[in-house]
Amino acid sequence: MQYSESTTPPTQPDLADIQGLIIRGYTHPCSVHMLYQFSSAPADLPNISSFFKALMPYLRNAEDWGAVKPEIMLNIGLTAGGITIVRPDLNITAFPFTFYTGPWSSKAAQQSLMDYGAGAPNMWWNQKFANTAIHCVVHAYAMNPDAQTNITDIITAAANGSNGAVTELLPLNSPTGRLEQYPMIPSDYIHFRYRDSIDEPDLDDNPTGTDQADLNNFLIGYSQLPAPIPGPITGPEGVFANNGCYNAFRVLYQDVATFDGFLETEAERVAPIIGKPKDYTVEWLAAKLNGRWRNGSPLVLSPDEPQHSTSKATEFGYKATDMQGLKCPFSAHTRVANPRDEGVKVAGSTIVPRIIRRGVAYGAPLHEYNASDDRGLIGLFLCGDINAQFETLYGWINMNNFSPVYPKSPTPQDGLIANRPTSPVPSNMNPAFTIPMADGTPVVVPDPASANPGLPQFVVTRGTAYFLLPSISALKGIAGVS
Protein backbone atom coordinates (compact mmCIF):
# COMPACT_ATOMS: atom_id res chain seq x y z
CA MET A 1 0.00 0.00 0.00
CA GLN A 2 1.27 3.48 -0.87
CA TYR A 3 1.19 6.09 1.89
CA SER A 4 0.41 9.69 1.00
CA GLU A 5 2.61 12.42 2.49
CA SER A 6 -0.37 14.78 2.81
CA THR A 7 -1.18 15.63 6.41
CA THR A 8 -3.69 18.44 5.84
CA PRO A 9 -6.03 18.36 8.86
CA PRO A 10 -9.60 17.34 7.98
CA THR A 11 -12.52 19.58 8.83
CA GLN A 12 -14.63 16.62 9.99
CA PRO A 13 -13.54 13.28 11.47
CA ASP A 14 -13.46 10.45 8.95
CA LEU A 15 -15.51 7.91 10.89
CA ALA A 16 -14.88 5.20 8.29
CA ASP A 17 -11.13 5.46 8.94
CA ILE A 18 -11.25 5.73 12.75
CA GLN A 19 -11.40 2.69 15.02
CA GLY A 20 -14.80 2.60 16.71
CA LEU A 21 -13.38 2.21 20.20
CA ILE A 22 -12.13 5.81 20.08
CA ILE A 23 -15.47 7.44 19.33
CA ARG A 24 -18.01 5.01 20.77
CA GLY A 25 -18.50 3.52 24.20
CA TYR A 26 -19.19 -0.15 23.53
CA THR A 27 -21.68 -1.85 25.84
CA HIS A 28 -21.27 -5.43 24.65
CA PRO A 29 -21.69 -7.79 27.62
CA CYS A 30 -18.66 -9.88 26.64
CA SER A 31 -15.13 -8.88 25.72
CA VAL A 32 -11.60 -10.27 25.74
CA HIS A 33 -8.38 -8.30 25.41
CA MET A 34 -5.70 -10.47 23.84
CA LEU A 35 -1.99 -9.59 23.98
CA TYR A 36 0.49 -10.64 21.30
CA GLN A 37 4.22 -10.70 20.63
CA PHE A 38 5.64 -10.51 17.09
CA SER A 39 8.76 -12.12 15.75
CA SER A 40 11.41 -9.49 15.02
CA ALA A 41 12.89 -11.48 12.13
CA PRO A 42 12.37 -9.53 8.86
CA ALA A 43 11.52 -12.80 7.08
CA ASP A 44 8.47 -13.18 9.36
CA LEU A 45 6.87 -9.87 8.36
CA PRO A 46 4.65 -11.51 5.68
CA ASN A 47 3.37 -13.96 8.31
CA ILE A 48 2.57 -11.08 10.69
CA SER A 49 0.82 -9.35 7.80
CA SER A 50 -1.32 -12.47 7.29
CA PHE A 51 -2.39 -12.27 10.96
CA PHE A 52 -3.69 -8.74 10.40
CA LYS A 53 -5.31 -9.71 7.10
CA ALA A 54 -7.34 -12.44 8.83
CA LEU A 55 -8.66 -9.90 11.37
CA MET A 56 -9.67 -7.19 8.90
CA PRO A 57 -13.24 -8.48 8.26
CA TYR A 58 -14.04 -7.99 11.95
CA LEU A 59 -12.32 -4.62 12.45
CA ARG A 60 -14.95 -2.09 13.58
CA ASN A 61 -14.79 1.53 12.50
CA ALA A 62 -16.55 4.49 14.13
CA GLU A 63 -19.52 4.67 11.77
CA ASP A 64 -23.00 4.18 13.22
CA TRP A 65 -23.89 0.50 13.18
CA GLY A 66 -27.62 1.21 13.30
CA ALA A 67 -30.25 -0.40 15.49
CA VAL A 68 -28.55 -3.81 15.72
CA LYS A 69 -25.15 -4.16 17.38
CA PRO A 70 -22.61 -6.35 15.59
CA GLU A 71 -22.52 -9.77 17.25
CA ILE A 72 -18.71 -9.87 17.07
CA MET A 73 -16.14 -7.17 16.32
CA LEU A 74 -12.64 -6.07 17.28
CA ASN A 75 -10.17 -3.20 17.44
CA ILE A 76 -6.36 -3.34 17.38
CA GLY A 77 -3.58 -1.48 19.16
CA LEU A 78 0.19 -1.48 18.63
CA THR A 79 2.98 -0.65 21.07
CA ALA A 80 6.04 1.26 19.93
CA GLY A 81 7.86 -2.08 19.75
CA GLY A 82 5.10 -3.47 17.58
CA ILE A 83 5.22 -0.51 15.21
CA THR A 84 8.97 -0.90 14.71
CA ILE A 85 8.38 -4.49 13.60
CA VAL A 86 5.37 -4.00 11.28
CA ARG A 87 6.60 -0.67 9.90
CA PRO A 88 10.41 -0.78 10.10
CA ASP A 89 10.60 2.20 7.75
CA LEU A 90 9.18 4.53 10.40
CA ASN A 91 11.29 6.49 12.89
CA ILE A 92 9.78 5.55 16.23
CA THR A 93 11.46 8.51 17.95
CA ALA A 94 9.16 10.78 15.94
CA PHE A 95 6.39 9.56 18.25
CA PRO A 96 5.97 11.01 21.77
CA PHE A 97 8.83 10.14 24.14
CA THR A 98 6.67 8.52 26.83
CA PHE A 99 5.01 6.31 24.18
CA TYR A 100 8.20 4.86 22.74
CA THR A 101 10.04 4.54 26.07
CA GLY A 102 7.10 2.78 27.75
CA PRO A 103 5.22 3.05 31.07
CA TRP A 104 7.84 1.07 33.00
CA SER A 105 10.42 3.83 32.56
CA SER A 106 11.63 4.89 36.01
CA LYS A 107 12.74 8.30 34.74
CA ALA A 108 9.61 9.16 32.81
CA ALA A 109 6.21 7.53 33.28
CA GLN A 110 6.92 6.10 36.72
CA GLN A 111 7.46 9.58 38.14
CA SER A 112 3.68 9.92 37.75
CA LEU A 113 2.44 6.33 37.96
CA MET A 114 4.52 5.57 41.08
CA ASP A 115 3.94 1.82 40.91
CA TYR A 116 5.38 0.44 44.15
CA GLY A 117 5.92 -2.97 45.70
CA ALA A 118 3.64 -5.69 44.37
CA GLY A 119 2.55 -3.32 41.60
CA ALA A 120 6.06 -2.39 40.46
CA PRO A 121 6.88 -2.82 36.74
CA ASN A 122 9.11 -5.84 37.38
CA MET A 123 6.05 -7.59 38.88
CA TRP A 124 3.67 -6.84 36.01
CA TRP A 125 1.80 -9.50 34.04
CA ASN A 126 2.40 -11.89 36.95
CA GLN A 127 5.99 -12.05 35.71
CA LYS A 128 4.94 -14.33 32.86
CA PHE A 129 6.67 -12.22 30.19
CA ALA A 130 8.68 -9.02 29.87
CA ASN A 131 7.00 -5.64 29.44
CA THR A 132 8.83 -5.20 26.13
CA ALA A 133 7.37 -8.46 24.80
CA ILE A 134 3.97 -6.85 24.20
CA HIS A 135 3.59 -5.68 20.61
CA CYS A 136 -0.14 -5.83 19.96
CA VAL A 137 -3.51 -5.96 21.68
CA VAL A 138 -6.71 -7.17 20.08
CA HIS A 139 -9.83 -5.87 21.84
CA ALA A 140 -12.61 -8.29 20.90
CA TYR A 141 -16.30 -7.73 21.73
CA ALA A 142 -19.28 -10.07 21.58
CA MET A 143 -22.98 -10.12 22.37
CA ASN A 144 -22.96 -13.43 24.29
CA PRO A 145 -20.50 -16.07 25.56
CA ASP A 146 -20.87 -18.26 22.46
CA ALA A 147 -20.11 -15.27 20.25
CA GLN A 148 -17.08 -14.46 22.41
CA THR A 149 -15.81 -18.00 21.91
CA ASN A 150 -16.32 -17.52 18.18
CA ILE A 151 -14.32 -14.27 17.90
CA THR A 152 -11.63 -15.59 20.24
CA ASP A 153 -11.27 -18.69 18.07
CA ILE A 154 -11.00 -16.52 14.94
CA ILE A 155 -8.22 -14.42 16.47
CA THR A 156 -6.42 -17.49 17.81
CA ALA A 157 -6.59 -19.19 14.42
CA ALA A 158 -5.11 -16.08 12.81
CA ALA A 159 -2.18 -16.17 15.24
CA ASN A 160 -1.74 -19.92 14.83
CA GLY A 161 -1.65 -19.46 11.07
CA SER A 162 1.35 -17.13 11.27
CA ASN A 163 3.96 -19.93 11.37
CA GLY A 164 5.14 -18.84 14.80
CA ALA A 165 5.50 -15.15 13.92
CA VAL A 166 2.65 -14.14 16.27
CA THR A 167 2.53 -15.52 19.83
CA GLU A 168 -0.21 -14.91 22.35
CA LEU A 169 0.85 -13.67 25.80
CA LEU A 170 -1.26 -14.88 28.72
CA PRO A 171 -0.91 -12.60 31.78
CA LEU A 172 -3.37 -14.01 34.32
CA ASN A 173 -3.30 -16.99 36.67
CA SER A 174 -6.68 -18.20 35.43
CA PRO A 175 -8.03 -21.09 33.35
CA THR A 176 -7.48 -19.19 30.08
CA GLY A 177 -4.80 -16.75 31.23
CA ARG A 178 -6.55 -14.05 29.21
CA LEU A 179 -7.94 -10.67 30.19
CA GLU A 180 -11.64 -11.44 29.88
CA GLN A 181 -14.62 -9.36 30.93
CA TYR A 182 -16.59 -11.11 33.65
CA PRO A 183 -20.09 -11.36 32.10
CA MET A 184 -22.13 -11.44 35.32
CA ILE A 185 -21.04 -7.94 36.38
CA PRO A 186 -22.83 -5.06 34.61
CA SER A 187 -20.50 -3.35 32.14
CA ASP A 188 -20.72 -0.04 34.02
CA TYR A 189 -19.82 -1.40 37.49
CA ILE A 190 -16.53 -2.45 39.12
CA HIS A 191 -15.72 -5.00 41.84
CA PHE A 192 -15.89 -2.33 44.57
CA ARG A 193 -19.56 -2.07 43.54
CA TYR A 194 -19.33 1.50 42.23
CA ARG A 195 -21.01 2.57 39.02
CA ASP A 196 -18.21 3.47 36.60
CA SER A 197 -17.62 5.40 33.36
CA ILE A 198 -20.27 8.04 34.05
CA ASP A 199 -18.45 11.27 33.24
CA GLU A 200 -16.80 11.10 29.82
CA PRO A 201 -15.64 13.91 27.48
CA ASP A 202 -18.29 14.94 24.96
CA LEU A 203 -15.77 14.82 22.08
CA ASP A 204 -17.00 18.01 20.43
CA ASP A 205 -15.73 17.76 16.85
CA ASN A 206 -14.57 21.40 16.60
CA PRO A 207 -11.03 21.14 15.15
CA THR A 208 -10.08 24.59 16.48
CA GLY A 209 -11.58 24.05 19.94
CA THR A 210 -9.47 24.50 23.06
CA ASP A 211 -11.70 22.63 25.51
CA GLN A 212 -9.98 19.53 26.89
CA ALA A 213 -13.06 17.51 25.93
CA ASP A 214 -12.71 18.38 22.24
CA LEU A 215 -11.97 15.54 19.85
CA ASN A 216 -8.85 17.32 18.62
CA ASN A 217 -7.23 16.52 21.98
CA PHE A 218 -7.66 12.81 21.28
CA LEU A 219 -7.58 12.20 17.54
CA ILE A 220 -4.21 12.56 15.79
CA GLY A 221 -4.14 14.83 12.75
CA TYR A 222 -7.46 16.46 13.48
CA SER A 223 -6.39 19.59 15.35
CA GLN A 224 -6.18 22.86 13.42
CA LEU A 225 -4.67 24.77 16.34
CA PRO A 226 -1.37 26.64 15.75
CA ALA A 227 0.60 24.06 17.78
CA PRO A 228 -1.37 20.85 17.22
CA ILE A 229 -1.11 18.01 19.70
CA PRO A 230 -1.44 14.99 19.53
CA GLY A 231 1.21 13.83 17.12
CA PRO A 232 3.19 12.96 15.16
CA ILE A 233 1.66 15.00 12.35
CA THR A 234 4.43 15.24 9.76
CA GLY A 235 6.33 12.86 7.51
CA PRO A 236 5.50 9.17 7.04
CA GLU A 237 5.07 8.84 10.83
CA GLY A 238 2.35 11.50 10.73
CA VAL A 239 0.62 9.73 7.86
CA PHE A 240 0.68 6.43 9.75
CA ALA A 241 -0.61 8.01 13.00
CA ASN A 242 -3.28 10.14 11.33
CA ASN A 243 -6.81 9.33 12.61
CA GLY A 244 -5.29 7.30 15.45
CA CYS A 245 -5.42 7.71 19.21
CA TYR A 246 -3.23 6.57 22.12
CA ASN A 247 -4.44 3.98 24.63
CA ALA A 248 -2.88 3.71 28.08
CA PHE A 249 -3.88 0.11 28.78
CA ARG A 250 -3.76 -0.64 32.50
CA VAL A 251 -4.77 -3.79 34.37
CA LEU A 252 -5.65 -3.00 38.00
CA TYR A 253 -6.21 -5.68 40.63
CA GLN A 254 -8.88 -4.62 43.13
CA ASP A 255 -8.35 -5.97 46.65
CA VAL A 256 -12.03 -6.30 47.51
CA ALA A 257 -11.43 -8.11 50.81
CA THR A 258 -9.13 -5.36 52.08
CA PHE A 259 -11.49 -2.64 50.85
CA ASP A 260 -14.59 -4.20 52.42
CA GLY A 261 -12.72 -4.95 55.64
CA PHE A 262 -11.46 -1.38 55.85
CA LEU A 263 -14.97 0.03 55.46
CA GLU A 264 -16.36 -2.31 58.11
CA THR A 265 -13.60 -1.56 60.62
CA GLU A 266 -13.64 2.18 60.14
CA ALA A 267 -17.45 2.33 60.17
CA GLU A 268 -17.44 0.85 63.68
CA ARG A 269 -15.29 3.78 64.85
CA VAL A 270 -16.81 6.55 62.72
CA ALA A 271 -20.54 5.77 63.14
CA PRO A 272 -20.72 7.28 66.67
CA ILE A 273 -18.79 10.35 65.48
CA ILE A 274 -21.28 11.17 62.73
CA GLY A 275 -24.29 9.88 64.67
CA LYS A 276 -25.38 7.31 62.08
CA PRO A 277 -25.89 3.52 62.08
CA LYS A 278 -22.95 1.38 61.05
CA ASP A 279 -24.56 0.14 57.80
CA TYR A 280 -25.13 3.73 56.66
CA THR A 281 -21.60 4.70 57.69
CA VAL A 282 -20.10 1.93 55.54
CA GLU A 283 -21.77 3.43 52.48
CA TRP A 284 -21.01 6.98 53.63
CA LEU A 285 -17.31 6.17 53.86
CA ALA A 286 -17.37 4.45 50.47
CA ALA A 287 -19.02 7.54 48.97
CA LYS A 288 -16.56 9.93 50.62
CA LEU A 289 -13.57 7.95 49.28
CA ASN A 290 -14.99 8.00 45.76
CA GLY A 291 -16.89 11.30 45.56
CA ARG A 292 -20.04 9.50 44.40
CA TRP A 293 -22.35 7.04 46.10
CA ARG A 294 -22.08 3.53 44.75
CA ASN A 295 -25.09 4.07 42.49
CA GLY A 296 -23.27 7.02 40.89
CA SER A 297 -24.93 9.96 42.69
CA PRO A 298 -22.31 12.73 43.13
CA LEU A 299 -21.92 13.95 46.70
CA VAL A 300 -22.14 17.57 45.60
CA LEU A 301 -25.71 16.99 44.39
CA SER A 302 -26.73 14.24 46.83
CA PRO A 303 -24.63 14.72 49.97
CA ASP A 304 -26.77 12.70 52.39
CA GLU A 305 -27.93 9.67 50.42
CA PRO A 306 -27.85 8.18 46.92
CA GLN A 307 -30.67 9.23 44.63
CA HIS A 308 -31.81 7.63 41.39
CA SER A 309 -32.38 11.07 39.82
CA THR A 310 -28.68 11.96 40.17
CA SER A 311 -27.14 8.52 39.55
CA LYS A 312 -25.66 9.55 36.20
CA ALA A 313 -25.37 13.29 36.80
CA THR A 314 -22.41 15.08 35.26
CA GLU A 315 -23.51 18.72 35.31
CA PHE A 316 -22.10 20.06 38.56
CA GLY A 317 -19.10 21.90 39.95
CA TYR A 318 -17.39 22.57 43.25
CA LYS A 319 -16.59 26.28 43.25
CA ALA A 320 -20.04 27.62 44.12
CA THR A 321 -21.13 25.12 46.77
CA ASP A 322 -18.29 22.99 48.14
CA MET A 323 -14.95 24.77 48.40
CA GLN A 324 -14.66 23.57 52.01
CA GLY A 325 -15.07 19.93 51.02
CA LEU A 326 -18.04 19.44 53.35
CA LYS A 327 -19.98 17.54 50.69
CA CYS A 328 -17.19 15.93 48.68
CA PRO A 329 -13.73 15.61 50.28
CA PHE A 330 -10.92 17.18 48.28
CA SER A 331 -9.09 13.84 47.91
CA ALA A 332 -12.15 11.84 46.82
CA HIS A 333 -11.27 9.93 43.65
CA THR A 334 -13.73 11.58 41.26
CA ARG A 335 -12.81 15.05 42.52
CA VAL A 336 -9.10 14.37 42.00
CA ALA A 337 -9.61 12.85 38.55
CA ASN A 338 -11.79 15.78 37.43
CA PRO A 339 -11.61 18.82 39.73
CA ARG A 340 -13.90 20.72 37.36
CA ASP A 341 -14.11 24.38 38.40
CA GLU A 342 -12.32 23.91 41.72
CA GLY A 343 -9.20 25.74 40.58
CA VAL A 344 -6.03 24.10 39.30
CA LYS A 345 -2.54 25.55 39.09
CA VAL A 346 0.50 23.40 38.40
CA ALA A 347 3.66 24.92 36.93
CA GLY A 348 1.62 27.89 35.76
CA SER A 349 -1.04 25.78 34.02
CA THR A 350 -4.74 25.93 34.84
CA ILE A 351 -5.76 23.16 32.42
CA VAL A 352 -7.73 20.16 33.69
CA PRO A 353 -6.77 17.28 31.37
CA ARG A 354 -9.39 14.77 30.31
CA ILE A 355 -9.19 11.15 29.20
CA ILE A 356 -11.72 8.76 27.66
CA ARG A 357 -12.24 5.69 29.85
CA ARG A 358 -13.27 2.31 28.48
CA GLY A 359 -13.11 -0.25 31.26
CA VAL A 360 -14.59 -3.61 32.22
CA ALA A 361 -14.31 -5.84 35.26
CA TYR A 362 -12.33 -9.08 35.02
CA GLY A 363 -12.48 -12.03 37.42
CA ALA A 364 -15.35 -13.45 39.45
CA PRO A 365 -16.82 -11.44 42.37
CA LEU A 366 -15.33 -12.14 45.78
CA HIS A 367 -16.71 -15.14 47.68
CA GLU A 368 -15.28 -17.08 50.60
CA TYR A 369 -14.17 -19.89 48.29
CA ASN A 370 -12.32 -17.72 45.71
CA ALA A 371 -10.59 -15.05 47.81
CA SER A 372 -7.22 -15.77 46.20
CA ASP A 373 -8.52 -15.34 42.64
CA ASP A 374 -7.47 -12.35 40.56
CA ARG A 375 -10.12 -9.71 39.93
CA GLY A 376 -10.11 -6.08 38.98
CA LEU A 377 -10.40 -3.64 36.11
CA ILE A 378 -9.21 -3.83 32.53
CA GLY A 379 -8.75 -0.12 31.92
CA LEU A 380 -8.44 1.52 28.50
CA PHE A 381 -7.55 5.19 28.99
CA LEU A 382 -7.69 6.91 25.62
CA CYS A 383 -5.86 10.17 25.04
CA GLY A 384 -3.97 12.18 22.47
CA ASP A 385 -1.01 12.99 24.69
CA ILE A 386 -0.19 10.22 27.18
CA ASN A 387 2.09 12.42 29.25
CA ALA A 388 -0.06 15.57 29.36
CA GLN A 389 -3.33 13.70 29.90
CA PHE A 390 -3.03 10.20 31.39
CA GLU A 391 0.25 10.55 33.25
CA THR A 392 -0.60 14.03 34.52
CA LEU A 393 -3.87 12.78 36.00
CA TYR A 394 -2.14 9.79 37.56
CA GLY A 395 0.44 12.11 39.07
CA TRP A 396 -2.41 14.10 40.61
CA ILE A 397 -3.95 10.88 41.95
CA ASN A 398 -0.71 9.88 43.66
CA MET A 399 0.14 13.36 44.93
CA ASN A 400 -2.74 15.82 45.46
CA ASN A 401 -0.66 18.94 44.86
CA PHE A 402 -2.37 20.45 41.83
CA SER A 403 -4.85 22.78 43.52
CA PRO A 404 -4.71 25.46 46.25
CA VAL A 405 -7.29 23.48 48.28
CA TYR A 406 -4.61 20.96 49.32
CA PRO A 407 -1.97 21.49 52.00
CA LYS A 408 1.49 21.83 50.50
CA SER A 409 2.99 19.38 52.97
CA PRO A 410 2.37 16.66 53.80
CA THR A 411 0.58 16.12 50.50
CA PRO A 412 -2.50 13.84 50.55
CA GLN A 413 -3.33 11.13 48.02
CA ASP A 414 -6.44 10.00 46.15
CA GLY A 415 -8.47 8.09 48.73
CA LEU A 416 -9.34 5.17 46.47
CA ILE A 417 -6.77 4.27 43.82
CA ALA A 418 -3.50 6.03 44.68
CA ASN A 419 -0.37 3.91 44.95
CA ARG A 420 0.65 3.95 48.60
CA PRO A 421 4.37 4.29 49.25
CA THR A 422 6.35 1.47 50.75
CA SER A 423 7.62 2.01 54.29
CA PRO A 424 8.95 4.40 55.41
CA VAL A 425 6.39 6.90 54.12
CA PRO A 426 8.08 10.03 52.71
CA SER A 427 7.77 13.01 55.03
CA ASN A 428 6.11 15.06 52.30
CA MET A 429 3.26 12.54 51.78
CA ASN A 430 0.12 11.97 53.85
CA PRO A 431 -1.52 8.62 52.97
CA ALA A 432 -4.45 9.17 55.36
CA PHE A 433 -7.83 10.43 54.13
CA THR A 434 -9.43 13.54 55.57
CA ILE A 435 -13.18 14.16 55.55
CA PRO A 436 -13.99 17.79 56.47
CA MET A 437 -16.94 18.19 58.85
CA ALA A 438 -19.23 21.14 59.57
CA ASP A 439 -18.11 21.42 63.19
CA GLY A 440 -14.52 22.01 62.09
CA THR A 441 -13.20 18.68 63.39
CA PRO A 442 -12.44 16.45 60.41
CA VAL A 443 -12.91 12.70 60.36
CA VAL A 444 -9.59 11.06 59.44
CA VAL A 445 -9.35 7.48 58.23
CA PRO A 446 -7.72 5.21 59.17
CA ASP A 447 -7.67 5.97 62.87
CA PRO A 448 -4.69 8.32 63.39
CA ALA A 449 -3.96 6.47 66.65
CA SER A 450 -3.69 3.09 64.94
CA ALA A 451 -0.41 1.26 64.37
CA ASN A 452 -0.68 1.95 60.62
CA PRO A 453 -2.36 5.33 60.09
CA GLY A 454 -2.10 5.18 56.30
CA LEU A 455 -4.77 3.96 53.87
CA PRO A 456 -4.31 0.38 52.63
CA GLN A 457 -3.39 -0.39 49.03
CA PHE A 458 -6.84 -1.04 47.58
CA VAL A 459 -5.67 -1.25 43.95
CA VAL A 460 -2.50 -2.94 42.66
CA THR A 461 -1.17 -2.54 39.14
CA ARG A 462 -0.97 -5.87 37.32
CA GLY A 463 0.40 -4.39 34.11
CA THR A 464 0.51 -1.32 31.87
CA ALA A 465 1.24 -0.90 28.17
CA TYR A 466 0.98 2.10 25.87
CA PHE A 467 -0.67 1.43 22.53
CA LEU A 468 -1.50 3.42 19.44
CA LEU A 469 -4.93 2.65 18.03
CA PRO A 470 -4.04 3.26 14.36
CA SER A 471 -6.49 4.22 11.64
CA ILE A 472 -8.33 1.61 9.63
CA SER A 473 -6.24 2.51 6.58
CA ALA A 474 -2.97 2.13 8.52
CA LEU A 475 -4.00 -1.33 9.69
CA LYS A 476 -5.06 -2.31 6.18
CA GLY A 477 -1.65 -1.18 5.01
CA ILE A 478 -0.01 -3.57 7.47
CA ALA A 479 -2.34 -6.32 6.33
CA GLY A 480 -1.65 -5.61 2.66
CA VAL A 481 -5.30 -5.12 1.74
CA SER A 482 -7.11 -2.16 0.21
Salt bridges, closest charged atoms under 4 A:
ASP64 OD1 - ARG24 NH1 4.00
ASP89 OD2 - ARG87 NH2 2.64
ASP115 OD1 - ARG250 NH2 2.69
GLU168 OE2 - ARG178 NE 2.63
ASP188 OD2 - ARG195 NH1 3.00
ASP196 OD1 - ARG357 NH1 3.30
ASP199 OD2 - ARG340 NH2 2.58
ASP199 OD1 - ARG354 NH2 3.90
ASP260 OD2 - ARG193 NH1 3.79
GLU264 OE1 - LYS278 NZ 2.71
GLU266 OE1 - ARG269 NH2 2.62
GLU268 OE2 - LYS278 NZ 3.19
GLU283 OE1 - ARG294 NE 2.93
ASP322 OD2 - ARG335 NH1 3.09
GLU342 OE1 - ARG335 NE 2.59
ASP374 OD2 - ARG462 NE 3.15
ASP414 OD2 - HIS333 ND1 2.77
